[in-house]
Amino acid sequence: MLSYTPPRATIQQLLQNQVLPVNKNLHVQKVLQRIKICRTSALGYHMYQCSNEKCRHVKYQYHSCKDRHCPNCGAVKKQEWIEARMQELLPVKYYHVVFTLPHELNSLMMGHRRLLYKLLFDTSAQTLLTFAKDEEYLGAIPGILSVLHTWGQQLSFHPHIHCIVSGGGITADNTWKEARKNSRLFLFPVKAMSIVYRAKFLQSLKKMIANGEVIFPADTDSKQLFDLLYQKDWVVYAKAPFGGPHAVLEYLGRYSHKVAISNHRIQSINDERGTVTFDYKDYADGGKQKQMTLAAREFIRRFEQHILPKRFCKIRTYGYLANRNRHQRINEVLRKMKLPPHKGLLKIPLQLRLADQFGIDMEQCPCCKNKTLKLVTVSYSCLSGRQAWKQANPPGQPP
């Protein structure tokens, strides 16, 4: 059972207390508004009442916004996703590799996020699959799970892909082929991967520019930028292998559904001065824990940079984990390993999940401590965008 410690200050408090300039991007506006009203009466509520005649306590459970960028939401959804991944892990070694982009591409990435985030996903996976196909290294198709992060510890814009890669792969007949034993920390030579990754990304980027999909800023010399990017070493960072499938799940629990900054990293919000102070790790100084204070507007500007395009998928799978027929492939591999197939995902009711994972008993009255809380009514009082506008601007009044 997890223990819960309330944060000192939250992003929601900042949004509620500060008057901030309106972002021109309507999607970003909506995300910030959802976070602002999360778990408030604006989103409606479940009303419970104690059935004990001596108590009759009334409890309101306000609805959450369920936005993936909200630091208050997603714990249950994350756990369900992790349990689904448990049905896809094989009893093999797994590796962790990170693909980053040079900061010179930041402005171009920010102007074409949907296209270039996808390109980052695809080129990192293609690089891994290219080396895996080579008989010198593996000669099989590995499983790859990729997670996009766009932030650094100081909320700076820093797009990179975290990949979990199986220590082996499947052959054409779904037979498992173990990676060769060697002294390298990773499956493939990292320096060579960096060169291939850079070539694949820049080659595809050139095609996008030629097709008019990506537009360079008027003040940018594209030839000069490409020359610089080809000269730079692109960072591909391979970490030591995971301890096994359970270590992979622990990692997924911490990183898969992360938001740009958690509320527990925010130390204080000073409304009078309009500042936010938060913790960060300074990796340039040995990972020391430090604090940074930013103006509230600058903090929100940095947070907004990491709001993903609408419906953009930030977790993707490749190789034998690619979506089509994934479970059939995995169970066939298990059969050939003479291991039992995965049993399938068991749907756990919310009430049981909350009690088991977070120690929350939905039936227990917070007043008399008896299991006598009963649901009385559900209210969906949140207005649609059009209704809210009409209510704020009645007929005959200027908008």
Protein Blocks (a to p, Z undefined) as FASTA:
>chain_A
ZZddddfbdfklmmmmpccdddfblklmmmmmmmmmgoiaknopaddddfbfklopacdd
dddekiakbmkgoklmmmmmmmmmmmmcccdddddddddddfklmmmmmmmmmlmmmmmm
mmmmmmmmmmmmpmklnopacdddddddfbdfkopacddddddddebdddfkopacdddd
dfbfbfbdfklmmmmmmmmmmmmmmmmmmnomaccdfklcfklmmmmmmmpccddddddd
dfbjklmmmmmmmmmmpcfbdfklpmbdcfknopacdddddfknoopacdddddfklmmm
mmmmmmccehiafbdcehjlbmghklmmmmmmmmmnopacdebjadddfklmmmmmnopa
fkbcfklopafbccfbdcdfbccfklmmmmmmcghiaZZ
